[in-house]
Amino acid sequence: MEASAKLSFVRLSPQKARLVVDMVRGKGVQEALNILKFSPQRASEIVGKLVRSAVANAEQKGVGDVDRLFVKTIFVDQGPVLRRFMPKGRGSASRIRKPTSHITVVLAEQ
């Protein structure tokens, strides 16, 4: 049986989030949480919360043994990009891109 969690519109670049997500793909839940806890990236805190949420969803669903769960699939999709403008010299402006991400975690029993 599977349990999943999804977080949408995270103010984080998908490229930076994928670096963290690749570290925990295919690992057991406890091992993944340990990796994320000691990882210095900002995305690791967000992904850690999401994995814990998926574990809570599994408990609610009544999946057999929570200790036997592993990260079956985890991926990051690109969300909409917020565009802002900053004034520059001589009356011109430059675009500032603020990317967002959609992160999805699916846990399964071994």
Backbone as XML, in Angstrom:
<?xml version="1.0"?>
<chain id="A" units="angstrom">
  <residue number="1" name="MET">
    <atom name="N" x="0.837" y="-1.183" z="0.000"/>
    <atom name="CA" x="0.000" y="0.000" z="0.000"/>
    <atom name="C" x="0.883" y="1.248" z="0.000"/>
  </residue>
  <residue number="2" name="GLU">
    <atom name="N" x="0.399" y="2.274" z="-0.613"/>
    <atom name="CA" x="1.186" y="3.496" z="-0.760"/>
    <atom name="C" x="0.519" y="4.661" z="-0.033"/>
  </residue>
  <residue number="3" name="ALA">
    <atom name="N" x="1.359" y="5.599" z="0.360"/>
    <atom name="CA" x="0.883" y="6.855" z="0.942"/>
    <atom name="C" x="1.678" y="7.980" z="0.302"/>
  </residue>
  <residue number="4" name="SER">
    <atom name="N" x="1.027" y="9.107" z="0.095"/>
    <atom name="CA" x="1.720" y="10.189" z="-0.587"/>
    <atom name="C" x="1.443" y="11.525" z="0.090"/>
  </residue>
  <residue number="5" name="ALA">
    <atom name="N" x="2.277" y="12.500" z="-0.258"/>
    <atom name="CA" x="2.095" y="13.876" z="0.200"/>
    <atom name="C" x="2.602" y="14.787" z="-0.906"/>
  </residue>
  <residue number="6" name="LYS">
    <atom name="N" x="1.956" y="15.926" z="-1.055"/>
    <atom name="CA" x="2.348" y="16.861" z="-2.102"/>
    <atom name="C" x="2.380" y="18.273" z="-1.536"/>
  </residue>
  <residue number="7" name="LEU">
    <atom name="N" x="3.399" y="19.011" z="-1.918"/>
    <atom name="CA" x="3.535" y="20.401" z="-1.504"/>
    <atom name="C" x="3.658" y="21.242" z="-2.763"/>
  </residue>
  <residue number="8" name="SER">
    <atom name="N" x="2.758" y="22.199" z="-2.904"/>
    <atom name="CA" x="2.727" y="23.007" z="-4.122"/>
    <atom name="C" x="3.153" y="24.441" z="-3.845"/>
  </residue>
  <residue number="9" name="PHE">
    <atom name="N" x="3.659" y="25.078" z="-4.864"/>
    <atom name="CA" x="4.014" y="26.498" z="-4.858"/>
    <atom name="C" x="5.047" y="26.846" z="-3.780"/>
  </residue>
  <residue number="10" name="VAL">
    <atom name="N" x="6.070" y="25.998" z="-3.646"/>
    <atom name="CA" x="7.152" y="26.271" z="-2.708"/>
    <atom name="C" x="8.059" y="27.312" z="-3.342"/>
  </residue>
  <residue number="11" name="ARG">
    <atom name="N" x="8.407" y="28.357" z="-2.605"/>
    <atom name="CA" x="9.276" y="29.412" z="-3.138"/>
    <atom name="C" x="10.720" y="28.931" z="-3.113"/>
  </residue>
  <residue number="12" name="LEU">
    <atom name="N" x="11.015" y="28.010" z="-4.011"/>
    <atom name="CA" x="12.323" y="27.378" z="-4.078"/>
    <atom name="C" x="12.546" y="26.950" z="-5.516"/>
  </residue>
  <residue number="13" name="SER">
    <atom name="N" x="13.752" y="27.138" z="-6.000"/>
    <atom name="CA" x="14.072" y="26.757" z="-7.361"/>
    <atom name="C" x="13.990" y="25.235" z="-7.522"/>
  </residue>
  <residue number="14" name="PRO">
    <atom name="N" x="13.361" y="24.735" z="-8.596"/>
    <atom name="CA" x="13.294" y="23.285" z="-8.803"/>
    <atom name="C" x="14.672" y="22.648" z="-8.920"/>
  </residue>
  <residue number="15" name="GLN">
    <atom name="N" x="15.613" y="23.368" z="-9.497"/>
    <atom name="CA" x="16.965" y="22.827" z="-9.657"/>
    <atom name="C" x="17.600" y="22.569" z="-8.298"/>
  </residue>
  <residue number="16" name="LYS">
    <atom name="N" x="17.435" y="23.490" z="-7.361"/>
    <atom name="CA" x="18.003" y="23.328" z="-6.029"/>
    <atom name="C" x="17.272" y="22.240" z="-5.255"/>
  </residue>
  <residue number="17" name="ALA">
    <atom name="N" x="15.964" y="22.142" z="-5.444"/>
    <atom name="CA" x="15.188" y="21.116" z="-4.746"/>
    <atom name="C" x="15.536" y="19.723" z="-5.257"/>
  </residue>
  <residue number="18" name="ARG">
    <atom name="N" x="15.807" y="19.595" z="-6.555"/>
    <atom name="CA" x="16.133" y="18.276" z="-7.117"/>
    <atom name="C" x="17.443" y="17.728" z="-6.569"/>
  </residue>
  <residue number="19" name="LEU">
    <atom name="N" x="18.392" y="18.610" z="-6.237"/>
    <atom name="CA" x="19.646" y="18.150" z="-5.646"/>
    <atom name="C" x="19.396" y="17.440" z="-4.327"/>
  </residue>
  <residue number="20" name="VAL">
    <atom name="N" x="18.482" y="17.948" z="-3.529"/>
    <atom name="CA" x="18.168" y="17.347" z="-2.232"/>
    <atom name="C" x="17.324" y="16.093" z="-2.409"/>
  </residue>
  <residue number="21" name="VAL">
    <atom name="N" x="16.358" y="16.156" z="-3.310"/>
    <atom name="CA" x="15.455" y="15.031" z="-3.538"/>
    <atom name="C" x="16.214" y="13.800" z="-4.034"/>
  </residue>
  <residue number="22" name="ASP">
    <atom name="N" x="17.232" y="14.001" z="-4.855"/>
    <atom name="CA" x="18.001" y="12.880" z="-5.389"/>
    <atom name="C" x="18.761" y="12.126" z="-4.297"/>
  </residue>
  <residue number="23" name="MET">
    <atom name="N" x="19.051" y="12.797" z="-3.175"/>
    <atom name="CA" x="19.789" y="12.147" z="-2.087"/>
    <atom name="C" x="18.946" y="11.094" z="-1.368"/>
  </residue>
  <residue number="24" name="VAL">
    <atom name="N" x="17.627" y="11.255" z="-1.339"/>
    <atom name="CA" x="16.785" y="10.365" z="-0.528"/>
    <atom name="C" x="15.941" y="9.388" z="-1.350"/>
  </residue>
  <residue number="25" name="ARG">
    <atom name="N" x="15.990" y="9.478" z="-2.656"/>
    <atom name="CA" x="15.174" y="8.587" z="-3.490"/>
    <atom name="C" x="15.594" y="7.133" z="-3.291"/>
  </residue>
  <residue number="26" name="GLY">
    <atom name="N" x="14.618" y="6.267" z="-2.968"/>
    <atom name="CA" x="14.879" y="4.847" z="-2.804"/>
    <atom name="C" x="15.350" y="4.440" z="-1.413"/>
  </residue>
  <residue number="27" name="LYS">
    <atom name="N" x="15.542" y="5.378" z="-0.508"/>
    <atom name="CA" x="16.025" y="5.077" z="0.840"/>
    <atom name="C" x="14.843" y="4.767" z="1.763"/>
  </residue>
  <residue number="28" name="GLY">
    <atom name="N" x="15.142" y="4.132" z="2.886"/>
    <atom name="CA" x="14.142" y="3.932" z="3.921"/>
    <atom name="C" x="13.776" y="5.272" z="4.544"/>
  </residue>
  <residue number="29" name="VAL">
    <atom name="N" x="12.614" y="5.337" z="5.167"/>
    <atom name="CA" x="12.131" y="6.610" z="5.699"/>
    <atom name="C" x="13.058" y="7.145" z="6.780"/>
  </residue>
  <residue number="30" name="GLN">
    <atom name="N" x="13.475" y="6.284" z="7.705"/>
    <atom name="CA" x="14.326" y="6.752" z="8.804"/>
    <atom name="C" x="15.676" y="7.230" z="8.281"/>
  </residue>
  <residue number="31" name="GLU">
    <atom name="N" x="16.242" y="6.502" z="7.335"/>
    <atom name="CA" x="17.523" y="6.899" z="6.744"/>
    <atom name="C" x="17.385" y="8.219" z="5.972"/>
  </residue>
  <residue number="32" name="ALA">
    <atom name="N" x="16.270" y="8.368" z="5.255"/>
    <atom name="CA" x="16.027" y="9.603" z="4.495"/>
    <atom name="C" x="15.902" y="10.800" z="5.434"/>
  </residue>
  <residue number="33" name="LEU">
    <atom name="N" x="15.193" y="10.627" z="6.542"/>
    <atom name="CA" x="15.041" y="11.727" z="7.496"/>
    <atom name="C" x="16.376" y="12.103" z="8.129"/>
  </residue>
  <residue number="34" name="ASN">
    <atom name="N" x="17.232" y="11.102" z="8.393"/>
    <atom name="CA" x="18.561" y="11.400" z="8.943"/>
    <atom name="C" x="19.419" y="12.171" z="7.941"/>
  </residue>
  <residue number="35" name="ILE">
    <atom name="N" x="19.365" y="11.785" z="6.684"/>
    <atom name="CA" x="20.120" y="12.482" z="5.649"/>
    <atom name="C" x="19.651" y="13.936" z="5.547"/>
  </residue>
  <residue number="36" name="LEU">
    <atom name="N" x="18.342" y="14.124" z="5.553"/>
    <atom name="CA" x="17.790" y="15.469" z="5.415"/>
    <atom name="C" x="18.067" y="16.326" z="6.648"/>
  </residue>
  <residue number="37" name="LYS">
    <atom name="N" x="18.105" y="15.702" z="7.808"/>
    <atom name="CA" x="18.335" y="16.454" z="9.046"/>
    <atom name="C" x="19.723" y="17.090" z="9.066"/>
  </residue>
  <residue number="38" name="PHE">
    <atom name="N" x="20.720" y="16.380" z="8.538"/>
    <atom name="CA" x="22.093" y="16.861" z="8.599"/>
    <atom name="C" x="22.577" y="17.480" z="7.292"/>
  </residue>
  <residue number="39" name="SER">
    <atom name="N" x="21.666" y="17.693" z="6.365"/>
    <atom name="CA" x="22.009" y="18.320" z="5.102"/>
    <atom name="C" x="21.910" y="19.843" z="5.251"/>
  </residue>
  <residue number="40" name="PRO">
    <atom name="N" x="22.901" y="20.599" z="4.758"/>
    <atom name="CA" x="22.899" y="22.048" z="4.973"/>
    <atom name="C" x="21.980" y="22.847" z="4.043"/>
  </residue>
  <residue number="41" name="GLN">
    <atom name="N" x="21.428" y="22.230" z="3.014"/>
    <atom name="CA" x="20.604" y="22.961" z="2.058"/>
    <atom name="C" x="19.269" y="23.393" z="2.676"/>
  </residue>
  <residue number="42" name="ARG">
    <atom name="N" x="18.753" y="24.489" z="2.187"/>
    <atom name="CA" x="17.468" y="24.995" z="2.667"/>
    <atom name="C" x="16.326" y="24.054" z="2.271"/>
  </residue>
  <residue number="43" name="ALA">
    <atom name="N" x="16.457" y="23.419" z="1.134"/>
    <atom name="CA" x="15.405" y="22.531" z="0.641"/>
    <atom name="C" x="15.269" y="21.283" z="1.502"/>
  </residue>
  <residue number="44" name="SER">
    <atom name="N" x="16.319" y="20.901" z="2.220"/>
    <atom name="CA" x="16.266" y="19.675" z="3.012"/>
    <atom name="C" x="15.241" y="19.781" z="4.141"/>
  </residue>
  <residue number="45" name="GLU">
    <atom name="N" x="15.083" y="20.966" z="4.712"/>
    <atom name="CA" x="14.086" y="21.153" z="5.770"/>
    <atom name="C" x="12.674" y="20.988" z="5.207"/>
  </residue>
  <residue number="46" name="ILE">
    <atom name="N" x="12.438" y="21.542" z="4.032"/>
    <atom name="CA" x="11.119" y="21.469" z="3.394"/>
    <atom name="C" x="10.788" y="20.032" z="3.006"/>
  </residue>
  <residue number="47" name="VAL">
    <atom name="N" x="11.761" y="19.335" z="2.407"/>
    <atom name="CA" x="11.538" y="17.954" z="1.985"/>
    <atom name="C" x="11.363" y="17.049" z="3.205"/>
  </residue>
  <residue number="48" name="GLY">
    <atom name="N" x="12.107" y="17.323" z="4.279"/>
    <atom name="CA" x="11.961" y="16.543" z="5.514"/>
    <atom name="C" x="10.560" y="16.638" z="6.091"/>
  </residue>
  <residue number="49" name="LYS">
    <atom name="N" x="10.013" y="17.851" z="6.102"/>
    <atom name="CA" x="8.644" y="18.036" z="6.584"/>
    <atom name="C" x="7.653" y="17.263" z="5.716"/>
  </residue>
  <residue number="50" name="LEU">
    <atom name="N" x="7.910" y="17.267" z="4.419"/>
    <atom name="CA" x="7.013" y="16.590" z="3.492"/>
    <atom name="C" x="7.064" y="15.074" z="3.682"/>
  </residue>
  <residue number="51" name="VAL">
    <atom name="N" x="8.252" y="14.525" z="3.918"/>
    <atom name="CA" x="8.381" y="13.083" z="4.163"/>
    <atom name="C" x="7.661" y="12.707" z="5.460"/>
  </residue>
  <residue number="52" name="ARG">
    <atom name="N" x="7.815" y="13.543" z="6.497"/>
    <atom name="CA" x="7.113" y="13.272" z="7.757"/>
    <atom name="C" x="5.595" y="13.334" z="7.565"/>
  </residue>
  <residue number="53" name="SER">
    <atom name="N" x="5.140" y="14.239" z="6.716"/>
    <atom name="CA" x="3.718" y="14.330" z="6.414"/>
    <atom name="C" x="3.229" y="13.070" z="5.696"/>
  </residue>
  <residue number="54" name="ALA">
    <atom name="N" x="4.033" y="12.551" z="4.786"/>
    <atom name="CA" x="3.659" y="11.327" z="4.074"/>
    <atom name="C" x="3.609" y="10.138" z="5.036"/>
  </residue>
  <residue number="55" name="VAL">
    <atom name="N" x="4.512" y="10.108" z="6.028"/>
    <atom name="CA" x="4.489" y="9.042" z="7.039"/>
    <atom name="C" x="3.202" y="9.144" z="7.862"/>
  </residue>
  <residue number="56" name="ALA">
    <atom name="N" x="2.822" y="10.364" z="8.236"/>
    <atom name="CA" x="1.576" y="10.563" z="8.983"/>
    <atom name="C" x="0.369" y="10.141" z="8.150"/>
  </residue>
  <residue number="57" name="ASN">
    <atom name="N" x="0.406" y="10.420" z="6.857"/>
    <atom name="CA" x="-0.678" y="9.984" z="5.971"/>
    <atom name="C" x="-0.747" y="8.461" z="5.914"/>
  </residue>
  <residue number="58" name="ALA">
    <atom name="N" x="0.412" y="7.809" z="5.935"/>
    <atom name="CA" x="0.447" y="6.347" z="5.911"/>
    <atom name="C" x="-0.160" y="5.776" z="7.194"/>
  </residue>
  <residue number="59" name="GLU">
    <atom name="N" x="0.145" y="6.404" z="8.323"/>
    <atom name="CA" x="-0.435" y="5.949" z="9.589"/>
    <atom name="C" x="-1.958" y="6.108" z="9.573"/>
  </residue>
  <residue number="60" name="GLN">
    <atom name="N" x="-2.443" y="7.224" z="9.050"/>
    <atom name="CA" x="-3.879" y="7.457" z="8.971"/>
    <atom name="C" x="-4.563" y="6.446" z="8.050"/>
  </residue>
  <residue number="61" name="LYS">
    <atom name="N" x="-3.861" y="6.095" z="6.972"/>
    <atom name="CA" x="-4.414" y="5.157" z="6.003"/>
    <atom name="C" x="-4.440" y="3.735" z="6.535"/>
  </residue>
  <residue number="62" name="GLY">
    <atom name="N" x="-3.615" y="3.475" z="7.537"/>
    <atom name="CA" x="-3.566" y="2.132" z="8.108"/>
    <atom name="C" x="-2.609" y="1.206" z="7.377"/>
  </residue>
  <residue number="63" name="VAL">
    <atom name="N" x="-1.536" y="1.774" z="6.829"/>
    <atom name="CA" x="-0.520" y="0.942" z="6.188"/>
    <atom name="C" x="0.115" y="0.076" z="7.266"/>
  </residue>
  <residue number="64" name="GLY">
    <atom name="N" x="0.394" y="-1.191" z="6.956"/>
    <atom name="CA" x="0.881" y="-2.170" z="7.926"/>
    <atom name="C" x="1.895" y="-1.673" z="8.929"/>
  </residue>
  <residue number="65" name="ASP">
    <atom name="N" x="3.162" y="-1.632" z="8.548"/>
    <atom name="CA" x="4.225" y="-1.265" z="9.470"/>
    <atom name="C" x="4.919" y="-0.005" z="8.954"/>
  </residue>
  <residue number="66" name="VAL">
    <atom name="N" x="4.868" y="1.046" z="9.756"/>
    <atom name="CA" x="5.438" y="2.325" z="9.341"/>
    <atom name="C" x="6.964" y="2.248" z="9.257"/>
  </residue>
  <residue number="67" name="ASP">
    <atom name="N" x="7.581" y="1.363" z="10.055"/>
    <atom name="CA" x="9.041" y="1.234" z="10.046"/>
    <atom name="C" x="9.564" y="0.606" z="8.754"/>
  </residue>
  <residue number="68" name="ARG">
    <atom name="N" x="8.702" y="-0.059" z="8.009"/>
    <atom name="CA" x="9.134" y="-0.712" z="6.768"/>
    <atom name="C" x="8.908" y="0.148" z="5.528"/>
  </residue>
  <residue number="69" name="LEU">
    <atom name="N" x="8.483" y="1.391" z="5.709"/>
    <atom name="CA" x="8.242" y="2.270" z="4.568"/>
    <atom name="C" x="9.551" y="2.753" z="3.953"/>
  </residue>
  <residue number="70" name="PHE">
    <atom name="N" x="9.527" y="2.958" z="2.651"/>
    <atom name="CA" x="10.657" y="3.560" z="1.949"/>
    <atom name="C" x="10.135" y="4.555" z="0.922"/>
  </residue>
  <residue number="71" name="VAL">
    <atom name="N" x="11.020" y="5.424" z="0.467"/>
    <atom name="CA" x="10.654" y="6.467" z="-0.492"/>
    <atom name="C" x="10.614" y="5.824" z="-1.875"/>
  </residue>
  <residue number="72" name="LYS">
    <atom name="N" x="9.407" y="5.537" z="-2.344"/>
    <atom name="CA" x="9.257" y="4.876" z="-3.641"/>
    <atom name="C" x="9.545" y="5.858" z="-4.773"/>
  </residue>
  <residue number="73" name="THR">
    <atom name="N" x="8.809" y="6.948" z="-4.778"/>
    <atom name="CA" x="9.068" y="7.998" z="-5.773"/>
    <atom name="C" x="9.037" y="9.351" z="-5.071"/>
  </residue>
  <residue number="74" name="ILE">
    <atom name="N" x="9.905" y="10.210" z="-5.527"/>
    <atom name="CA" x="9.932" y="11.589" z="-5.049"/>
    <atom name="C" x="10.415" y="12.434" z="-6.222"/>
  </residue>
  <residue number="75" name="PHE">
    <atom name="N" x="9.670" y="13.466" z="-6.546"/>
    <atom name="CA" x="10.066" y="14.281" z="-7.693"/>
    <atom name="C" x="9.657" y="15.725" z="-7.484"/>
  </residue>
  <residue number="76" name="VAL">
    <atom name="N" x="10.292" y="16.594" z="-8.264"/>
    <atom name="CA" x="10.044" y="18.030" z="-8.190"/>
    <atom name="C" x="9.627" y="18.513" z="-9.575"/>
  </residue>
  <residue number="77" name="ASP">
    <atom name="N" x="8.486" y="19.159" z="-9.645"/>
    <atom name="CA" x="8.019" y="19.775" z="-10.885"/>
    <atom name="C" x="8.155" y="21.286" z="-10.757"/>
  </residue>
  <residue number="78" name="GLN">
    <atom name="N" x="8.295" y="21.929" z="-11.889"/>
    <atom name="CA" x="8.415" y="23.381" z="-11.890"/>
    <atom name="C" x="7.032" y="24.012" z="-11.785"/>
  </residue>
  <residue number="79" name="GLY">
    <atom name="N" x="6.917" y="24.999" z="-10.915"/>
    <atom name="CA" x="5.681" y="25.749" z="-10.766"/>
    <atom name="C" x="5.771" y="27.052" z="-11.539"/>
  </residue>
  <residue number="80" name="PRO">
    <atom name="N" x="4.799" y="27.927" z="-11.356"/>
    <atom name="CA" x="4.847" y="29.212" z="-12.048"/>
    <atom name="C" x="5.979" y="30.085" z="-11.519"/>
  </residue>
  <residue number="81" name="VAL">
    <atom name="N" x="6.482" y="30.947" z="-12.379"/>
    <atom name="CA" x="7.587" y="31.831" z="-12.004"/>
    <atom name="C" x="7.013" y="33.218" z="-11.723"/>
  </residue>
  <residue number="82" name="LEU">
    <atom name="N" x="7.281" y="33.732" z="-10.527"/>
    <atom name="CA" x="6.873" y="35.098" z="-10.203"/>
    <atom name="C" x="7.877" y="36.039" z="-10.834"/>
  </residue>
  <residue number="83" name="ARG">
    <atom name="N" x="7.404" y="37.034" z="-11.556"/>
    <atom name="CA" x="8.316" y="37.966" z="-12.218"/>
    <atom name="C" x="8.172" y="39.341" z="-11.580"/>
  </residue>
  <residue number="84" name="ARG">
    <atom name="N" x="9.280" y="39.879" z="-11.168"/>
    <atom name="CA" x="9.319" y="41.209" z="-10.574"/>
    <atom name="C" x="10.309" y="42.050" z="-11.362"/>
  </residue>
  <residue number="85" name="PHE">
    <atom name="N" x="10.200" y="43.350" z="-11.253"/>
    <atom name="CA" x="11.104" y="44.238" z="-11.968"/>
    <atom name="C" x="11.828" y="45.141" z="-10.988"/>
  </residue>
  <residue number="86" name="MET">
    <atom name="N" x="13.117" y="45.358" z="-11.260"/>
    <atom name="CA" x="13.926" y="46.230" z="-10.425"/>
    <atom name="C" x="14.472" y="47.357" z="-11.286"/>
  </residue>
  <residue number="87" name="PRO">
    <atom name="N" x="14.334" y="48.591" z="-10.809"/>
    <atom name="CA" x="14.861" y="49.710" z="-11.588"/>
    <atom name="C" x="16.377" y="49.645" z="-11.713"/>
  </residue>
  <residue number="88" name="LYS">
    <atom name="N" x="16.855" y="49.991" z="-12.880"/>
    <atom name="CA" x="18.299" y="50.022" z="-13.133"/>
    <atom name="C" x="18.676" y="51.417" z="-13.627"/>
  </residue>
  <residue number="89" name="GLY">
    <atom name="N" x="19.907" y="51.546" z="-13.987"/>
    <atom name="CA" x="20.411" y="52.849" z="-14.408"/>
    <atom name="C" x="19.805" y="53.350" z="-15.704"/>
  </residue>
  <residue number="90" name="ARG">
    <atom name="N" x="19.770" y="54.649" z="-15.863"/>
    <atom name="CA" x="19.319" y="55.337" z="-17.063"/>
    <atom name="C" x="17.869" y="55.007" z="-17.420"/>
  </residue>
  <residue number="91" name="GLY">
    <atom name="N" x="17.033" y="54.830" z="-16.412"/>
    <atom name="CA" x="15.604" y="54.654" z="-16.644"/>
    <atom name="C" x="15.184" y="53.292" z="-17.140"/>
  </residue>
  <residue number="92" name="SER">
    <atom name="N" x="16.086" y="52.317" z="-17.119"/>
    <atom name="CA" x="15.707" y="50.984" z="-17.586"/>
    <atom name="C" x="15.336" y="50.108" z="-16.384"/>
  </residue>
  <residue number="93" name="ALA">
    <atom name="N" x="14.911" y="48.900" z="-16.679"/>
    <atom name="CA" x="14.527" y="47.959" z="-15.625"/>
    <atom name="C" x="15.009" y="46.573" z="-16.005"/>
  </residue>
  <residue number="94" name="SER">
    <atom name="N" x="15.270" y="45.746" z="-14.991"/>
    <atom name="CA" x="15.647" y="44.356" z="-15.254"/>
    <atom name="C" x="14.654" y="43.432" z="-14.560"/>
  </residue>
  <residue number="95" name="ARG">
    <atom name="N" x="14.475" y="42.270" z="-15.130"/>
    <atom name="CA" x="13.519" y="41.304" z="-14.616"/>
    <atom name="C" x="14.174" y="40.452" z="-13.537"/>
  </residue>
  <residue number="96" name="ILE">
    <atom name="N" x="13.446" y="40.222" z="-12.445"/>
    <atom name="CA" x="13.875" y="39.303" z="-11.398"/>
    <atom name="C" x="12.908" y="38.129" z="-11.420"/>
  </residue>
  <residue number="97" name="ARG">
    <atom name="N" x="13.450" y="36.915" z="-11.544"/>
    <atom name="CA" x="12.621" y="35.706" z="-11.596"/>
    <atom name="C" x="12.624" y="35.044" z="-10.226"/>
  </residue>
  <residue number="98" name="LYS">
    <atom name="N" x="11.445" y="34.718" z="-9.728"/>
    <atom name="CA" x="11.313" y="34.027" z="-8.446"/>
    <atom name="C" x="10.600" y="32.701" z="-8.718"/>
  </residue>
  <residue number="99" name="PRO">
    <atom name="N" x="11.357" y="31.629" z="-8.935"/>
    <atom name="CA" x="10.751" y="30.358" z="-9.327"/>
    <atom name="C" x="10.051" y="29.659" z="-8.157"/>
  </residue>
  <residue number="100" name="THR">
    <atom name="N" x="9.062" y="28.822" z="-8.490"/>
    <atom name="CA" x="8.379" y="28.007" z="-7.501"/>
    <atom name="C" x="8.445" y="26.548" z="-7.922"/>
  </residue>
  <residue number="101" name="SER">
    <atom name="N" x="8.170" y="25.651" z="-6.967"/>
    <atom name="CA" x="8.266" y="24.215" z="-7.211"/>
    <atom name="C" x="7.039" y="23.493" z="-6.658"/>
  </residue>
  <residue number="102" name="HIS">
    <atom name="N" x="6.765" y="22.336" z="-7.218"/>
    <atom name="CA" x="5.769" y="21.403" z="-6.691"/>
    <atom name="C" x="6.520" y="20.125" z="-6.364"/>
  </residue>
  <residue number="103" name="ILE">
    <atom name="N" x="6.497" y="19.696" z="-5.087"/>
    <atom name="CA" x="7.244" y="18.517" z="-4.653"/>
    <atom name="C" x="6.246" y="17.427" z="-4.278"/>
  </residue>
  <residue number="104" name="THR">
    <atom name="N" x="6.466" y="16.204" z="-4.772"/>
    <atom name="CA" x="5.592" y="15.071" z="-4.493"/>
    <atom name="C" x="6.403" y="13.910" z="-3.948"/>
  </residue>
  <residue number="105" name="VAL">
    <atom name="N" x="5.895" y="13.282" z="-2.877"/>
    <atom name="CA" x="6.550" y="12.130" z="-2.239"/>
    <atom name="C" x="5.558" y="10.989" z="-2.193"/>
  </residue>
  <residue number="106" name="VAL">
    <atom name="N" x="5.995" y="9.792" z="-2.596"/>
    <atom name="CA" x="5.177" y="8.582" z="-2.487"/>
    <atom name="C" x="5.976" y="7.559" z="-1.703"/>
  </residue>
  <residue number="107" name="LEU">
    <atom name="N" x="5.387" y="7.074" z="-0.601"/>
    <atom name="CA" x="6.020" y="6.045" z="0.225"/>
    <atom name="C" x="5.320" y="4.728" z="-0.003"/>
  </residue>
  <residue number="108" name="ALA">
    <atom name="N" x="6.080" y="3.633" z="0.055"/>
    <atom name="CA" x="5.519" y="2.300" z="-0.107"/>
    <atom name="C" x="6.162" y="1.361" z="0.907"/>
  </residue>
  <residue number="109" name="GLU">
    <atom name="N" x="5.499" y="0.241" z="1.148"/>
    <atom name="CA" x="6.032" y="-0.762" z="2.063"/>
    <atom name="C" x="6.979" y="-1.696" z="1.325"/>
  </residue>
  <residue number="110" name="GLN">
    <atom name="N" x="8.027" y="-2.101" z="1.995"/>
    <atom name="CA" x="8.979" y="-3.027" z="1.365"/>
    <atom name="C" x="8.418" y="-4.433" z="1.353"/>
  </residue>
</chain>
